[in-house]
Amino acid sequence: MDEQTIYWVKATLTNDENASDEEMRAYFVEGGLTEAQADEWMAKRDFYSRNIVMQDNDGNDIGIFDPHTCSVKSLTA
């Protein structure tokens, strides 16, 4: 999956609070993901919608920002 598609999927998972799981999955498939890819990303919906995920310059998830402490918890620790 190319970087632009991954960015689109993560942005959708993070920001679309109104679509049902079925609607979002269909949107991903209509956008070019396979059904298996859509299912894989949908399994991560809660994570992306409930966290402020920090990324490095290559778009890799590296940590979760905590706005209460203004700190970042590493995803690799």
MILOBA-488373 format. One record per atom (N, C-alpha, C, CB): residue number from 1; x, z, y. Coordinates in pm, whole numbers, plus 50000, padded with zeros to 5 digits. Last residue first. Glycine has a CB too. Example, Ala and Ser with C-alpha at 12.3 -4.5 7.8 and 13.67 -1.06 7.14 Angstrom:
<nodes>
   pos       x       z       y
     2   51285   50708   49775
     2   51367   50714   49894
     2   51290   50787   50003
     2   51408   50572   49940
     1   51319   50780   49431
     1   51230   50780   49550
     1   51320   50780   49670
     1   51131   50905   49553
</nodes>
This chain:
<nodes>
   pos       x       z       y
    77   50822   52318   50091
    77   50871   52455   50058
    77   50777   52522   49961
    77   50884   52541   50185
    76   50712   52083   50165
    76   50807   52079   50055
    76   50854   52217   50013
    76   50926   51995   50093
    75   50559   52115   50384
    75   50488   52079   50261
    75   50582   52078   50141
    75   50422   51943   50277
    74   50612   52381   50614
    74   50663   52267   50540
    74   50579   52240   50415
    74   50809   52289   50501
    73   50424   52463   50884
    73   50454   52504   50748
    73   50495   52379   50671
    73   50332   52576   50679
    72   50500   52513   51216
    72   50472   52412   51115
    72   50516   52466   50980
    72   50543   52277   51147
    71   50338   52699   51482
    71   50447   52673   51387
    71   50402   52567   51287
    71   50490   52804   51314
    70   50159   52829   51647
    70   50239   52717   51700
    70   50360   52689   51612
    70   50285   52747   51845
    69   49981   53004   51549
    69   50119   53052   51560
    69   50212   52949   51623
    69   50171   53092   51423
    68   49750   52853   51572
    68   49746   52995   51610
    68   49887   53053   51629
    68   49671   53077   51504
    67   49792   52600   51470
    67   49775   52615   51615
    67   49774   52761   51662
    67   49648   52549   51658
    66   50011   52495   51245
    66   49921   52609   51263
    66   49907   52633   51413
    66   49975   52738   51188
    65   50060   52190   51079
    65   50070   52264   51204
    65   49966   52375   51208
    65   50054   52170   51325
    64   50226   52117   50789
    64   50094   52147   50843
    64   50113   52236   50966
    64   50002   52217   50736
    63   50453   51845   50704
    63   50413   51982   50728
    63   50273   51993   50782
    63   50508   52047   50823
    62   50498   51582   50633
    62   50608   51677   50619
    62   50567   51821   50642
    62   50718   51642   50714
    61   50408   51267   50522
    61   50358   51401   50554
    61   50468   51502   50530
    61   50231   51436   50470
    60   50560   50982   50664
    60   50551   51073   50550
    60   50499   51209   50597
    60   50688   51089   50481
    59   50609   50807   50869
    59   50470   50828   50829
    59   50452   50917   50708
    59   50408   50698   50801
    58   50862   50796   50963
    58   50827   50696   50863
    58   50684   50712   50813
    58   50923   50703   50746
    57   50895   51013   51126
    57   50891   50881   51189
    57   50853   50770   51092
    57   51024   50849   51250
    56   50672   51252   50968
    56   50801   51210   51022
    56   50787   51069   51080
    56   50912   51216   50912
    55   50376   51438   51058
    55   50445   51331   50987
    55   50581   51306   51050
    55   50361   51202   50988
    54   50146   51704   51002
    54   50257   51647   51078
    54   50328   51544   50992
    54   50357   51759   51125
    53   49808   51760   50998
    53   49921   51720   50916
    53   50026   51651   51005
    53   49875   51625   50802
    52   49602   52002   51031
    52   49672   51914   51125
    52   49803   51879   51056
    52   49695   51983   51267
    51   49330   52020   50795
    51   49465   52052   50840
    51   49512   51954   50947
    51   49562   52050   50723
    50   49087   51931   50704
    50   49100   52073   50738
    50   49236   52112   50796
    50   49074   52155   50615
    49   49108   51665   50638
    49   49006   51703   50737
    49   49022   51848   50783
    49   48868   51683   50679
    48   49308   51655   50445
    48   49330   51590   50574
    48   49228   51631   50679
    48   49326   51440   50556
    47   49188   51810   50237
    47   49320   51843   50290
    47   49339   51784   50429
    47   49431   51792   50196
    46   48948   51671   50184
    46   48945   51808   50236
    46   49078   51847   50300
    46   48912   51907   50124
    45   49053   51420   50082
    45   48973   51429   50205
    45   48972   51570   50264
    45   48830   51385   50177
    44   49180   51362   49849
    44   49260   51431   49952
    44   49181   51453   50081
    44   49385   51350   49982
    43   49008   51215   49702
    43   49044   51346   49646
    43   49123   51429   49748
    43   49125   51329   49516
    42   49018   50977   49840
    42   48901   51064   49858
    42   48927   51204   49804
    42   48778   51003   49790
    41   49250   50864   49735
    41   49249   50914   49872
    41   49131   51006   49897
    41   49245   50798   49970
    40   49161   50804   49475
    40   49280   50887   49495
    40   49281   50946   49636
    40   49407   50805   49471
    39   48945   50632   49525
    39   48921   50761   49459
    39   49038   50857   49482
    39   48899   50740   49309
    38   49085   50417   49637
    38   48983   50487   49716
    38   48956   50625   49657
    38   48852   50405   49723
    37   49238   50340   49416
    37   49304   50388   49537
    37   49206   50468   49624
    37   49363   50270   49618
    36   49030   50258   49243
    36   49120   50367   49203
    36   49192   50426   49325
    36   49223   50316   49099
    35   48922   50044   49384
    35   48838   50162   49358
    35   48925   50282   49321
    35   48736   50132   49246
    34   49160   49933   49630
    34   49096   49924   49500
    34   49009   50047   49482
    34   49201   49910   49385
    33   49104   49856   49975
    33   49158   49943   49870
    33   49089   49912   49738
    33   49142   50093   49908
    32   48973   49701   50169
    32   49080   49641   50088
    32   49142   49730   49982
    32   49184   49597   50175
    31   48750   49786   50299
    31   48870   49766   50379
    31   48989   49716   50300
    31   48907   49892   50445
    30   48573   49837   50097
    30   48546   49722   50184
    30   48669   49686   50268
    30   48427   49750   50275
    29   48694   50075   50012
    29   48693   49959   49922
    29   48666   49831   50003
    29   48584   49976   49811
    28   48646   50237   50237
    28   48782   50211   50192
    28   48788   50087   50103
    28   48837   50332   50118
    27   48365   50236   50237
    27   48438   50185   50353
    27   48582   50151   50315
    27   48437   50287   50469
    26   48313   50371   49999
    26   48272   50231   50013
    26   48346   50164   50129
    26   48118   50221   50035
    25   48412   50624   50074
    25   48472   50552   49961
    25   48438   50404   49970
    25   48422   50610   49826
    24   48233   50687   50278
    24   48375   50670   50307
    24   48445   50593   50197
    24   48442   50804   50327
    23   47989   50702   50138
    23   48006   50606   50247
    23   48153   50580   50277
    23   47935   50656   50373
    22   48044   50910   49959
    22   48009   50778   49907
    22   48028   50671   50014
    22   47863   50777   49858
    21   48088   51125   50132
    21   48196   51079   50045
    21   48168   50938   49994
    21   48213   51175   49926
    20   47941   51040   50452
    20   47939   51107   50322
    20   48058   51056   50241
    20   47803   51080   50246
    19   48065   51071   50785
    19   48037   50988   50667
    19   48032   51074   50541
    19   48144   50878   50652
    18   48148   51258   50977
    18   48006   51230   50958
    18   47972   51150   50833
    18   47956   51157   51076
    17   48412   51285   51030
    17   48343   51403   50977
    17   48199   51374   50939
    17   48346   51514   51078
    16   48691   51124   51047
    16   48551   51089   51020
    16   48482   51206   50951
    16   48542   50961   50933
    15   48961   51212   51076
    15   48869   51210   51190
    15   48723   51182   51161
    15   48915   51111   51284
    14   49110   51211   50838
    14   49127   51317   50936
    14   49012   51326   51034
    14   49256   51297   51010
    13   49039   50977   50707
    13   49019   51105   50639
    13   49024   51221   50738
    13   49125   51124   50531
    12   49123   50793   50904
    12   48982   50802   50866
    12   48954   50936   50800
    12   48944   50687   50772
    11   49398   50837   50903
    11   49323   50858   51027
    11   49174   50872   50997
    11   49347   50741   51125
    10   49459   50763   50639
    10   49481   50901   50683
    10   49402   50931   50810
    10   49630   50926   50706
     9   49390   50486   50651
     9   49323   50576   50556
     9   49338   50721   50602
     9   49381   50559   50414
     8   49566   50391   50851
     8   49421   50377   50865
     8   49346   50475   50776
     8   49378   50233   50832
     7   49815   50446   50728
     7   49780   50507   50857
     7   49629   50505   50878
     7   49851   50434   50973
     6   49795   50279   50505
     6   49806   50423   50486
     6   49769   50496   50614
     6   49950   50461   50441
     5   49793   50032   50637
     5   49677   50073   50558
     5   49679   50224   50536
     5   49675   50000   50423
     4   50047   50031   50750
     4   49930   50021   50837
     4   49804   50067   50763
     4   49912   49877   50887
     3   50218   50036   50526
     3   50215   50149   50620
     3   50089   50148   50707
     3   50338   50146   50709
     2   50062   49913   50219
     2   50149   49903   50336
     2   50125   50020   50434
     2   50125   49770   50407
     1   50085   50000   49884
     1   50000   50000   50000
     1   50091   50000   50124
     1   49903   50123   49999
</nodes>
